[in-house]
Amino acid sequence: MTSSRTATSTFTQAQLGTQALIGWSGEHPDGDRGVAFLLAYSLGDGQDGPETGELALRAALERSGLRIGGETLDGSQQPGLPVKLVVQAGQAVLTMPHFKAQYTVPREWLAVARSEGVVHGMFATRPWPAAVPGQPVGEELLRSFVCDPETVRTSAHCLLPVRSLG
């Protein structure tokens, strides 16, 4: 029997594979306001395959102070959390110890993020090879991934304060 080379604390950037961001907005469950969402995910194309990539991503998220499954962490209550979101000039820039990405956000997303001052970050450990960066992702495809109970269960969730430069 073979075991994965990825331990809970050790991984290589190459094992993580291509990582991407996608954002959308919607109504808050209470119906009073909107919510801006930002999903960080991997295509599952890391050098040692999708299963090792999933374990590597889990280790990277936990090392960043994020919890897989369970309650949503409030980043504003965690000043040392090394997960930062800067929104500037129509761009969302997410920075973590293992990941930095920039995403051109839709106008509606930007309005909700600025109005609420917070974005719901979802960090999927489950690969999503169907959502190739630069290609459009339809609402149905997005919904099928982010609402899948397995995706929700194996993701970290964090409320990220919206910061800007200057």
C-alpha positions as CSV (number, residue, x, y, z in Angstrom):
1,M,0.0,0.0,0.0
2,T,1.3,3.5,-0.8
3,S,0.6,6.6,1.1
4,S,0.5,10.2,0.1
5,R,3.7,12.2,0.3
6,T,1.7,15.2,1.5
7,A,1.5,15.3,5.3
8,T,-0.7,17.7,7.1
9,S,2.1,20.3,7.4
10,T,4.2,19.7,4.3
11,F,3.4,20.4,0.7
12,T,4.9,22.0,-2.4
13,Q,3.5,24.8,-4.5
14,A,3.6,22.4,-7.5
15,Q,1.2,20.0,-5.7
16,L,-1.4,22.8,-5.3
17,G,-1.7,23.2,-9.0
18,T,-3.5,26.0,-10.7
19,Q,-5.4,28.1,-8.2
20,A,-8.1,30.6,-9.2
21,L,-10.7,33.0,-7.9
22,I,-14.3,33.7,-8.9
23,G,-16.8,36.1,-7.3
24,W,-20.5,36.6,-7.3
25,S,-23.1,38.4,-5.2
26,G,-26.6,37.6,-4.0
27,E,-29.1,38.3,-1.3
28,H,-28.4,37.7,2.4
29,P,-30.7,35.0,3.8
30,D,-32.4,37.7,6.0
31,G,-33.3,39.5,2.8
32,D,-32.2,42.9,4.1
33,R,-28.9,43.2,2.3
34,G,-26.6,41.6,-0.2
35,V,-23.6,39.3,0.2
36,A,-20.4,39.3,-1.9
37,F,-18.8,35.9,-2.3
38,L,-15.3,35.1,-3.4
39,L,-14.4,31.4,-4.1
40,A,-10.8,30.3,-4.1
41,Y,-10.3,26.9,-5.8
42,S,-7.9,24.6,-7.5
43,L,-8.2,23.0,-10.9
44,G,-6.8,19.8,-9.4
45,D,-3.9,19.8,-11.9
46,G,-1.0,19.7,-9.4
47,Q,2.1,17.6,-10.1
48,D,1.1,14.7,-8.0
49,G,-2.6,14.5,-9.0
50,P,-5.9,15.9,-7.6
51,E,-6.0,13.8,-4.4
52,T,-2.5,15.0,-3.3
53,G,-3.4,18.5,-4.4
54,E,-6.5,18.4,-2.2
55,L,-4.4,17.3,0.8
56,A,-1.9,20.0,0.0
57,L,-4.5,22.6,-0.2
58,R,-6.1,21.5,3.1
59,A,-2.6,21.8,4.8
60,A,-2.1,25.2,3.2
61,L,-5.5,26.5,4.4
62,E,-5.0,25.1,7.9
63,R,-1.5,26.7,8.1
64,S,-3.1,30.0,7.1
65,G,-5.4,29.7,10.2
66,L,-8.5,28.7,8.3
67,R,-10.7,25.8,9.4
68,I,-12.1,23.2,7.0
69,G,-15.8,22.7,7.5
70,G,-17.7,23.9,10.5
71,E,-18.4,27.6,11.4
72,T,-17.5,30.6,9.3
73,L,-14.4,32.3,10.7
74,D,-14.8,36.1,11.1
75,G,-11.5,37.6,9.8
76,S,-12.2,40.9,11.5
77,Q,-11.9,39.1,14.9
78,Q,-8.6,37.5,13.9
79,P,-6.0,40.4,13.5
80,G,-3.1,38.0,12.9
81,L,-4.9,36.0,10.2
82,P,-2.6,36.0,7.2
83,V,-5.5,36.1,4.7
84,K,-6.1,39.5,3.3
85,L,-8.5,41.0,0.8
86,V,-7.8,44.3,-1.0
87,V,-10.5,45.8,-3.3
88,Q,-9.2,48.5,-5.5
89,A,-9.9,49.8,-9.0
90,G,-12.4,47.0,-9.8
91,Q,-10.1,44.3,-8.7
92,A,-10.2,41.9,-5.7
93,V,-6.7,40.8,-4.6
94,L,-6.6,37.9,-2.2
95,T,-3.3,37.3,-0.4
96,M,-2.4,34.2,1.6
97,P,0.9,32.6,2.5
98,H,0.6,30.1,-0.4
99,F,-1.6,32.0,-2.8
100,K,-2.0,35.5,-4.3
101,A,-4.5,36.2,-7.0
102,Q,-6.2,39.1,-8.6
103,Y,-9.7,38.9,-9.9
104,T,-11.7,41.5,-11.9
105,V,-14.9,41.7,-10.0
106,P,-18.4,42.4,-11.4
107,R,-19.8,45.8,-10.8
108,E,-22.6,44.4,-8.6
109,W,-20.1,42.5,-6.5
110,L,-18.0,45.6,-5.9
111,A,-21.1,47.6,-4.8
112,V,-22.1,44.9,-2.3
113,A,-18.6,44.4,-1.0
114,R,-18.1,48.1,-0.4
115,S,-21.6,48.6,1.1
116,E,-21.2,45.7,3.5
117,G,-17.5,46.0,4.2
118,V,-17.0,42.3,4.2
119,V,-16.8,39.4,1.7
120,H,-17.7,35.8,2.4
121,G,-14.6,33.8,1.3
122,M,-15.0,30.2,0.5
123,F,-11.8,28.2,0.1
124,A,-12.5,24.9,-1.6
125,T,-10.2,22.0,-1.1
126,R,-12.2,20.0,-3.6
127,P,-10.8,20.5,-7.2
128,W,-13.0,22.2,-9.8
129,P,-11.4,21.5,-13.2
130,A,-14.6,22.7,-15.0
131,A,-13.9,26.3,-14.1
132,V,-10.9,27.3,-16.2
133,P,-9.7,30.8,-15.5
134,G,-10.5,33.2,-18.4
135,Q,-13.5,31.1,-19.5
136,P,-17.1,32.1,-18.6
137,V,-18.7,30.1,-15.8
138,G,-22.5,29.9,-16.0
139,E,-24.7,30.4,-13.0
140,E,-25.9,26.8,-13.0
141,L,-22.3,25.4,-13.1
142,L,-21.3,27.8,-10.3
143,R,-24.3,26.9,-8.2
144,S,-23.8,23.2,-8.7
145,F,-20.3,23.4,-7.3
146,V,-20.6,25.9,-4.4
147,C,-23.9,24.4,-3.2
148,D,-22.8,20.8,-3.4
149,P,-22.8,19.4,0.2
150,E,-19.4,17.8,-0.3
151,T,-17.9,21.1,-1.5
152,V,-19.4,23.0,1.4
153,R,-18.2,20.4,4.0
154,T,-14.6,20.3,2.6
155,S,-14.2,24.1,2.3
156,A,-13.0,26.7,4.7
157,H,-15.3,29.7,5.1
158,C,-14.2,33.1,6.3
159,L,-15.6,36.6,6.4
160,L,-13.0,38.8,4.9
161,P,-12.9,42.6,5.8
162,V,-12.7,44.7,2.6
163,R,-9.6,46.8,2.6
164,S,-8.4,49.3,0.1
165,L,-5.1,51.0,-0.7
166,G,-4.7,54.4,0.7
